[in-house]
Amino acid sequence: MSASSPQPDPKPTRFGRDRTPANADYRQLNVDDLTPMMQHYVETKQQHLNALLLYRVGDFFECFFQDAITVSQELELVLTSKEGGKNIGRVPMTGVPHHALDRYATVLVQKGFAVAICDQIEDAAAAASEKRMVERQITRVLTPGTLVEEGMLSASRNNFLAAVVFVKRKWGLAHADISTGEFFTTEGQDLERLAQELMRLQPSEVLIPSSTPNPGRLIRAGEASEEIPESLPRQFCYALRPQSAFEASSTRERLLERYHLRSLEALGCDHLPLAIRAAGGLLQYLENTFEQEVEDRRAGANPGLRQLPLQRLRTYAIADYLILDAQSRRNLEILETVRDGARHGSLLWALDHTRTAMGSRALRRWILQPLMNGEEIAARQETIAELLGDASLREGLQACLKQIYDLERLTGRAGSGTANARDLVAIADSIVRLPDLAALVADTQAPYLRAVAAVPEALEQLGQRLHQTLVDNPPLHLKEGHLIRPGVNAQLDDMRAMVGGDRQWLADLETQERQRTGISTLKVGFNKTFGYYLALPRSKSDLAPEGYIRKQTLTNEERYITPDLKEREARILTAQDDLNRLEYELFLELRAEVGALADQIREVARAVAALDVLAGWAELANDQGYCRPQLLNSRQISIVQGRHPVVEKSLPSGFFVPNSAELGWSELERSQGEEGEEARPDVIILTGPNASGKSCYLRQVGLIQLMAQMGSFVPAESASLGLCDRIFTRVGAVDDLATGQSTFMVEMNETANILNHATGRSLVLLDEIGRGTATFDGLSIAWAVAEHLATEIQARTIFATHYHELNELASILPNIANYQVTVKEMPNEIIFLHQVRPGGADRSYGIEAGRLAGLPSSVIQRARQVMGQIEQHSKIALGLRRGKATPDKGVKERRGRYQTQSPQGDDETPRLQQLDIFGSCSTVNGKS
Ligand SMILES: Nc1ncnc2c1ncn2[C@@H]1O[C@H](COP(=O)(O)OP(=O)(O)OP(=O)(O)O)[C@@H](O)[C@H]1O
């Protein structure tokens, strides 16, 4: 039994033949036979059929019937039983202690369950004295996508709830994070795009219209269901909603009403019917699960309606952002590494120099949504440039940002009525930093710096008021006083003085009674059961004076009360209750004031978060020597001496070998057949030995392009980059056992996806296509894919391969060039230079790698023999060439630019020497 689960019932649960506890299904029981509490439980459960119901009984939240079985299994708690009523017998039961509710509820929600919490809303003693059942109410329904509670959320990522609607291949998608208030909607044409967008958002819960008789059901991640279209990813939790929730006119009305508008034009979605339906359906769900009247008679004051803290709906277009599909995100290790799924070693890790939780969430969003708009990119770049040029401004800002708490989420909790006093103090502590931030940026120019240059007066006043009202370190509990400073409210001060007087009387009583009885060890004490008492050691109990009424006997102590003491006690306790109630009321007023300013606070919070990201990027650019890329409206990709942002960071300083890249044959050149300075290939065939750095190079080009479109500076000496609409990668090959697909099929699916969706504006990074099948099949496919990309799509492509035969393509097609990663062959070893140079490699040194990996020498020897024979006898039929790909004369001449230089070209020796000096070149035998 878990230490924190309730005491087992002495009577064990009866099990049926199938090992299911008896009476697990309350629908098969006669409700009238149930005890009153069980009847109430069942009534409540019937209103929340799709949630697990946690029902407060004393110090525990308990579950009964089938929920008890599920919860005990999911949380590994002991399943016990409780008497259900006359003729009923025992029903399954489990439970968690009330103080551990959040922890257990979080686990259930993370596992994809909805959890309804039914709490006691009055003091149990009051109900007991009137001999009636204590009143309970559903106080919160938790679902994966509707959390605001601290401790249930990760600070560095959004918790999105999404809603989708479809009409044939058209779709609408809305998403919201109620912990930060963000709310977005969009619509599109192609279901594959919808899946990509969901993969970007990684929502915790997706609402989907359904015509089942049981809408509201949650389909947990990975669970099979016919309700979910095949094209949608299965790794999310889906909540089935009735079709009516997404109905066109009611969703429009709901949005108009929410935002007090006459037309949705102001929200930018008036012309997007599916975006409206998705947003309206999402809003309805939130209103149902989140907005409700909260009553709590224990406190005397009523927190009232829990508001839904949503910001204004924002409409966006998928085409406004560079598309990076899930596969490419994975291959480029954007959020986590492929090997172990760790953040350390990912692009996110390399780019994260933020100081606030809001900043770290914004960073994640920006990384997943690189821009297509040159002006927006320029605004970010300008801010970085200004911060880069002024180290003291940057450091000052970062020091100030460090002291700003998570204003977005704190404000969300204030707006929704779930914030405690510490949350409000944290808001105040953050708001009072804003003028410092504004002062620091007073003389700056860049847009993101100007955005924090003025602090709204209302916020400054709010910060002061919060500080003046709340004590510095308030307790977590709101209903036990000690929240409000003296001098804030005259009535409160009077009450405190009165209680203080009575407490002094008690303190004096101890001294008086010690003197009167002559017992120096006499004490005045308090406990919850008996209230105030006078305590004497047992050895002195016969000295107890007249008038002492014995109340309790302990091993070493006798406890007494007196009529005077009881009278004072009644006064103190009543006054203390009144005092706590008044403090709570004052707190609620204050919280509502913060809630009323939520929009303004969040606007500032957004600006702070963006600045935090950019200040971090400026720091990174400064530390790592990044440059400001020039963004162009052409197909050009020119990177001079580029580096891989993550590999570089993981190697000792100076070890990474920079490489340049030129891609993107311009239309002008193509039409004029010109050979100017600008001539660049569309497709690079990249060859080189195993472990020479091919994958690293192609990833580096992709990451530099991505970083540039995020608005960041990039690891290069200089870069001129045309905006990309999409980056595709196919790197490595793994079996997708979960979907039953072989390595080769996964590879082909991904390749098909690229060929079907890439455009002339895309960047395609292919690593070893075709290696998962027989050599000739693989080579033929690789050949055809490269040809298709160069001729049909003309996408900028880097194609890393060990099929050296592909080097032939460059002599056929004008926009293909060969590059290789060079090595230096020594008598007993190969030195990796990691330099990308024009020309094609003719060896992979795979057998060398095998030798150094420890293959038996007999195997190595035999492999060399076999290779010699194959090289002698095999000839790849180059009849694979396509007629239309025959190059013209101009092309043959241009080809020399890419091909004639040998790998052992002029500048190789100096590089080798330089590497030797720094000891940075690696060798296949691992020595440097
Ligand atoms: N430019 C570079 N400077 C320094 N080290 C590098 C560079 N490029 C790659 N490396 C190092 O070489 C290792 C191997 O690189 P990479 O995986 O890119 O090789 P590869 O050519 O793709 O190999 P294979 O063909 O076997 O897949 C990397 O882990 C990295 O540590």
The ligand as an SDF file (V2000), in Angstrom:
LIG
                    3D

 31 33  0  0  0  0  0  0  0  0999 V2000
   33.1850   20.9600  -39.6380 N   0  0  0  0  0  0  0  0  0  0  0  0
   33.5400   20.1930  -38.6000 C   0  0  0  0  0  0  0  0  0  0  0  0
   34.4660   20.5710  -37.7220 N   0  0  0  0  0  0  0  0  0  0  0  0
   34.8330   19.7600  -36.6990 C   0  0  0  0  0  0  0  0  0  0  0  0
   34.2880   18.5650  -36.4660 N   0  0  0  0  0  0  0  0  0  0  0  0
   33.3640   18.1210  -37.3100 C   0  0  0  0  0  0  0  0  0  0  0  0
   32.9230   18.9060  -38.4240 C   0  0  0  0  0  0  0  0  0  0  0  0
   31.9910   18.2240  -39.0870 N   0  0  0  0  0  0  0  0  0  0  0  0
   31.8220   17.0570  -38.4330 C   0  0  0  0  0  0  0  0  0  0  0  0
   32.6480   16.9950  -37.3690 N   0  0  0  0  0  0  0  0  0  0  0  0
   32.7660   15.8790  -36.4310 C   0  0  0  0  0  0  0  0  0  0  0  0
   32.7460   14.6650  -37.1620 O   0  0  0  0  0  0  0  0  0  0  0  0
   31.7580   13.7820  -36.6660 C   0  0  0  0  0  0  0  0  0  0  0  0
   31.1520   12.9920  -37.8230 C   0  0  0  0  0  0  0  0  0  0  0  0
   30.4290   13.8600  -38.6540 O   0  0  0  0  0  0  0  0  0  0  0  0
   29.1800   13.4020  -39.5090 P   0  0  0  0  0  0  0  0  0  0  0  0
   28.2650   12.5540  -38.7080 O   0  0  0  0  0  0  0  0  0  0  0  0
   28.6140   14.6210  -40.1140 O   0  0  0  0  0  0  0  0  0  0  0  0
   29.8950   12.4900  -40.5950 O   0  0  0  0  0  0  0  0  0  0  0  0
   29.3030   11.8170  -41.9250 P   0  0  0  0  0  0  0  0  0  0  0  0
   30.2310   12.1760  -43.0100 O   0  0  0  0  0  0  0  0  0  0  0  0
   27.8730   12.2070  -42.1170 O   0  0  0  0  0  0  0  0  0  0  0  0
   29.4430   10.2890  -41.5860 O   0  0  0  0  0  0  0  0  0  0  0  0
   28.6410    9.0000  -42.1900 P   0  0  0  0  0  0  0  0  0  0  0  0
   28.8080    9.0270  -43.6620 O   0  0  0  0  0  0  0  0  0  0  0  0
   29.3370    7.8580  -41.5540 O   0  0  0  0  0  0  0  0  0  0  0  0
   27.2080    9.1670  -41.7400 O   0  0  0  0  0  0  0  0  0  0  0  0
   30.7570   14.6950  -35.9640 C   0  0  0  0  0  0  0  0  0  0  0  0
   30.1840   14.0550  -34.8740 O   0  0  0  0  0  0  0  0  0  0  0  0
   31.5740   15.8800  -35.5190 C   0  0  0  0  0  0  0  0  0  0  0  0
   32.0300   15.6980  -34.1850 O   0  0  0  0  0  0  0  0  0  0  0  0
  1  2  1  0
  2  3  1  0
  2  7  2  0
  3  4  2  0
  4  5  1  0
  5  6  2  0
  6  7  1  0
  6 10  1  0
  7  8  1  0
  8  9  2  0
  9 10  1  0
 10 11  1  0
 11 12  1  0
 11 30  1  0
 12 13  1  0
 13 14  1  0
 13 28  1  0
 14 15  1  0
 15 16  1  0
 16 17  2  0
 16 18  1  0
 16 19  1  0
 19 20  1  0
 20 21  2  0
 20 22  1  0
 20 23  1  0
 23 24  1  0
 24 25  2  0
 24 26  1  0
 24 27  1  0
 28 29  1  0
 28 30  1  0
 30 31  1  0
M  END
$$$$
